[in-house]
Amino acid sequence: MKCTICKRGEVKPGKVQAEIKVGSDHLLVPVEADVCAECGEAYYSTETMRHLEQVRDDFTRKTIAPPSIGHVYQVS
């Protein structure tokens, strides 16, 4: 399948780090997706989207507390 974003790349199965933003927090979730070899656009299955929504909801409800892997700084 051709990428619908760049119109050039072939889309193939792969693994990506999906990023979920919750307020000022960012969650990185490793998931499988179909990925464009040219631009890197990721296409998620319905099952993967449900998983990402569950992770977001669990984090919002504080039923999961993933470890921090770094810091974000704002420079003005």
N, C-alpha and C positions, 0 to 999 in steps of 0.2 A: 504494500500500500504506500502511496505517496503522502508526504506530510501536507496537511491542509494549511499550515502556517507559512512555510518557506516555498512550498510547491516543487522543491528540488529533491529533497532527501527521501531515502527509503526508510520506512518505519519498521523496526525489528524489536523483538522481545529483549528486555534488559532489566537492570536494577538501577534505581535512583534513590536519592535522599529527598523525599517529599518534605516541604517546609510548611508548617502550620503556624500561623501567627495568632496568639491569644493575648490581647492587650499589647504589652511591650515584650512579652515572652515569645520565643521562637522555638518550636519543636522540630527536630529533624527525625524523620521516620523512614527507615529503609524499607522500600517496597518494590515489587515487580511492576513494570509498566512496559508499554510499547513506546520506544524512543526513536526519534528521528536521528539518523546518522549524520545529517548535515547541520541542523540548528539546535538539536538537543531537546526539542519539545517533547514532553512526556504525555502519553495518553493512558489514563487509568481506567481499569475495568470497574464495573458497578461494585463488585466485591471489595476491591481496593478502596474505592471511595467510601464505602460503608465502614471499613476498618479505620480510615483516616478520621471520619466523623466521630467514631467511637473513641479514638485516642483524644481528640479535641474535647469531647464531652467529659471523659474521665479526668482529663487535666483540669478542666474548668471546675468540676465538682471536687477536685483534690483527692480523687480515689487512686491516682497514680502520682508519683513524684520522681520523675526521671532525674538522673544525675546531671549536674551542670558541667558543660564541657568547655566553657570559656566565658568571656565577658564582652559586652557591647559598650562602646564609649561614644558619646556625642561630643564632637569638637566644634566650637563656634568660631 
